[in-house]
Amino acid sequence: MAFTLSSLPPDCKILVIRLRSIGDVVLNTPVLENLKRNLPRCRLSVLVESPCDAVLKGNPFVDDRIVRERKGSFKKNTLKSIWEEISFFLELRRRRFDLVLDFHGGPRAANTAFLSGATWKMGHKNSPRAWAYNLRVKTPYDGQRVHTVKEQLSKLTALGMKIEETSPQIWIDKEERTEIRQWLAKEGITRDEPFAVVHPGIVKIHQRWRPEKMAKVADHIQERLALRVVFASAGEQISQVEEITALMKTKIISLAGKTDLRQLIALLGEARFLVCHNGGQMHLAAAVGTPVLALFGPSTPDLFAPVGENHRVFYKRLPCSPCAPRPKYESCFQGLPECTEKITAEEVMEAVEELLKGG
């Protein structure tokens, strides 16, 4: 039987699988919105990995968040972990989903779709795990570098849905904004005082901008533009923040490693702008309407640029670009890739000034 939207009952149950990183979950939110607009009576569940479920808190298009740990407990190879895995799939099948949409495509996601018991299981036609799906779609962008949001929405078009290309969005409640403002007040930033956030955290050294350049930009914002700078990062990236702040001349305010994901989202939502590398924090800020100045190195903004207005992207398109996640030259592995070396502190500072002037 061929799939059509009329194949689904009006009150159908839908599961969206969006595993892995924070940025992936953020960029998937337009899919959730469009699903609800096309099937307003459906019950929409989203399967994510912890702590990314926090991204979807308060999302009016999501009825249920199903959370799994990042690394499969099954790999622990104990009777308890095996039973936990079995129990998860029994519970998934008990929910009787009509449609499962796999927007991840990895082995874990494909296995989940296959074992879900859903009537229809969607995945990409050219996936090496296409066997897991009985609804295989092919987008018009195969082999092209188009933004992730556009590519994901095209899969809904392939299912016969009418699509509106909306921007990713995250909701912050009043209590969260109040809490972060009270926290900042203890750091000397008064209520309603504008501030900027610098989030320099990056996982791989070949994607990292030089610490002295980031320090120069932060000093410029505080000295020349009279705007306070707040540093943020994940706990495992505190040393990267400390390396930068040790080079600075101006006063340091650092919440690095101190915020959970919702607190970081609230901090970004209150900020005047964010300076960061390409990463989840970039998409978090854009999704709450905060302008982003994003440093791209090996990764291409064609696929991952922040979505929305007033963002600035710094990217040097070299003959070897993009190369992430495997750089080509030894200098890249040493943390001196040409693509990031060519981005100057001066051009970032100039972009900050233009942003503050409304340019």
N, C-alpha and C positions, 0 to 999 in steps of 0.2 A: 504494500500500500504506500503510495506516494504521500509525502508530508505536505500539508497545507495548514494555515493558521486555524481553519475550521476543524482540523483534526483534534484540536485541543478543546476541552470543555471550558466554558466561560470562567469558572472558578478553579482553573487548573493550578497544579502545584509545580513550581519551577525551581530548579537548583542551578545556580551559577557557581562554577568552580574557578576560583582565582587565587591560586597558591603563590607562595614566595613573597616578594619584597613589598615594602610600604608603597613605593612608587607604582608598582604594578596594580595594587588595589585602588589607589587614587585614580589612576588613568582608566580604570574599569567602571567608575561611577556613572559616566554617560550611558553605558550599556544598561545599567540598572534602571536609570530614569526612563530610557526609551522602551524597555520591556514593560514597565508599568503604564506607560502612555498607550502602548499598543494593546495591552491586556490588563486593564485597570482592576479587574476582579481577581486576578491571579494572586496566589500566595507565593511571594518571592523569598527564597532562602539563598544565602551566600556562604560557601565554604571557603574559609580563609585559615591562614596559619597565625598562631599567636606571635607577636602582639598586634598584628595588623588589623585585627577585628576592631580595634579602637578607632580606626579611620572611619568606620561605618556607623559609629554611635550617633544616634539622632537622625540618621538618613531616613527621610520620609518614604522612600521608595523600597526600603528593605523591611520585610516582615520578620525575618529570623536570621541570626548569625550562627553558623556552625563552626566551631573553632577546633583546630587540631594543632598539636605541637609541631614546630618546624621540622624536626627530624623524627621520622616514623618510629614509634615505640616498638614496632615489630622487629626492628634491627637489633634491639637489645637481646633478642633470642631467649627470652624467659617465658615460662608458662603464663605468667601474669600478663606480660606484654602481648603475647599471642592472643590471649583471651580478650584483652582490651581491643585488639584489632578486629577480632571476630564480632565483638559486641557493637563496635562502631558500624560495621556493615549491616548487621542485623537491624540496628536502629534506623539506618539510612533506608533500608528496604521497607521498614515498617511505615515510613512516611509516605510511601507510594507516590513518588514524583511522576508527573506526566512527561516532563521534559528536563533533561540535564544538558547544560551548555558548558563545555570545557574550553575556557579561555587561557589555560596554561599549556596543556599539551604534553607535559612531561610524563614519565612512567607512573608516578603516584596519582596524578590527576586522571590519566587515561584508565588506570585500574579502578579508580573510584567510580568513574562514569560507567564502566563496563559492569561493575558489580552492584550498581545502585538499584537495579530492578526497574528503572524508568522505562516507559514505553518508547520514548525517543531520546537518543543520546547523540548530541552534536559535537563534532570535532572537525578539524581541517582535513580536507580530502587528501592532501599530500603528506600528512603526518606519517612517520614510521610506525605509529600506533593506530592507524586508521581502522584496524580490526576491532577496536574497542567501541566504534560508533556505528550506528545504523542510519545516521543522518550526517553525511559528509558534505561539507560546503567548501567551495572554492571562491576566494574573493577576487575582485577585478584588479587587485594590486599585487598579485603574486610576482615576485622577482623585482618589485619596485621598492624604493625607500620612501614610504609614506609614514606619516605620524601614527603612532600606536593607537590613538583614539580613533582616527579615521579607519584604520584597518580593522579594529575590533567591531565598530559599528557596521562595517560592510558585511559582516557575518549575519547580522540581524536582517539586513536588506536581502541577503540570499535566502532567508527564511520567509520572505514576503512581507516584512514589517516596514512601515513608513518611519523614516528616521529623521530626527532633528539633531544636527551636530552641536550639542550643548557642551559646555566646558565642564571639566571635573569640579566637584564641589564637596566641601566638608562643612558640617554644621557645628557651631560652637554655642553652648548655652550661656546665659547671663552669669550664672554662678562660676563657670570656668573662667570667664573674663575677669570677674571680680577677684577671684583667687589669685590669678597671675599678677594683677595690678597691685594687690596687697603684698605679694612677694617682692615685686620690683620696688615698692615703697621702702621696704627694709634695706634695699640696696642703694637707696638714694634717688630713685627716679620717681618723682611725684606723680600724683594722679593726673591723667590726661597729658603728661609730658611726652612728646614724641621721642622715639628711640629707634635705632637700627639693630638688626641681629646679624652677626657673623657666625656662620656654621661651617667651619673648615673641614669637618670630618670626612674622611674618604678611606675606603678599604685598601685599595691597591696603590702602591707608591708611584707607579707610572701614570696615575691619573691625578696626582697631587700638584697643586701650584706651590711655588716656593714660599716657605714661611715668612721670609723677609718682605716679600711682596704683599702678602696678606696683612702683615703688621703695618706696613706703610699705608695701605688703604684705610685700615682702622684708625690709625693716628690722624690721617687727613680728615676723616669724617668728624672726629672729635675736636681737633685743633682748628681747622679751617671752616667747618660747616656747623660747629657748635651743636652737634647732635650726639647724644650718648650712644655708646655701642655696648651691646650685651652679647657675650659669647655663649654659644650652646653647642652641645655635641652629645653623642651617645657615650655611655660609660667607658667603653673600650677605646674611645678616641680622645680622652682627656689629655693624654700626653701631646697630641697634635695641637690642641689649644694652648697648652703650657709652652710649647716650643715657640708659638707665635707671640704670645703675651710677654714672654721674656725679652723679646726684641722691641717692645713698644715703649714709647716715652710718656704716653698719657695713662690716666687712671683706668684700671681694669675692673670690669664687672663680668663675672663668669658664672653661668649656671650650668657649665659643662658637666654632664653626668648626673645632674641633680633633678632633672625633669623626667616624668614618664611621658608616654607618647601623647596623651591628651593635654598635658601641661605644655608640651612643646608646641602643639597645634594652637593652643590659646596664646602662647607667647608670640608666635608668628602672626596670628590674627590681629594682635595689638601693635605690631611693629610697623614702622614707616616703610621699610624695605628689608630684604634679605640679601646678603652676599654669601655665595656658597659654590661648591662644586656641583656637577651633575649628580643628583642622587635623590633619595626619597624626600629629604627636607625641601628640596626645590619644588617638588610637586605638592607637598603639604602647603607651602606658602601660597603658591599660585591658586590652589583650590579654596583658600579662604580669602582671596582677593588682594593679597599683599604682593607688590611688585618684587621681582626677583632679578638679581644680577648674577647670572649663572656662568661658571667657568667650565667650558667643555674642552677636553683634551682628546683622548683616543676615541670617545663615543661621539656619534653624530647627532646634532640637534634635529636633523631631518626626522628622526624617529622619536626623540625623547625631549624636545624643547618644552619649556613650561607653556601651558595653554592659558590664554587670556590677554589682558591689556597691560601695557607699560612694562613689559619684561625686556631685559637686555641680555643677549647671549654673546659670549666671547668664544670664538671658534676659528682656528686657523686650518683651513682646508688644504692639507698637504697631499702630495701624490700618494703617500702611504695611508691616508685617512679614509675611513675610520679603521682602526686596528683592534679595538677592544673586543674580547678580553685578552688577546695575545699580541703584545707589541712585537715589532720586527727587529729593533736594534738594541744592542747591549746598553746604550746610554738610557734607553727607556726603562730598562729593568733597574738601573741605578738611580732612578727618580729624576732624570733630566731629559724627558722627551721633548723634541723640538716643538711639538704642537702646543704644549703648555708654556715652554720657555719663551715663545714668541708673544704671548699675552703679557702686556706690560701693566705695571701698577698705574701708570699715568692714564692709560685709556680707560681703566676701570674707574679711577677717580673722576675723570671727565664725564663718564656716563652717570655717575652718582649725582654730580652737580646738575647735569641736564635733567635728570629725573626729578630732583627737588625743585627745579625751576619750572617743571611742568612741560619740559621739552620732549 
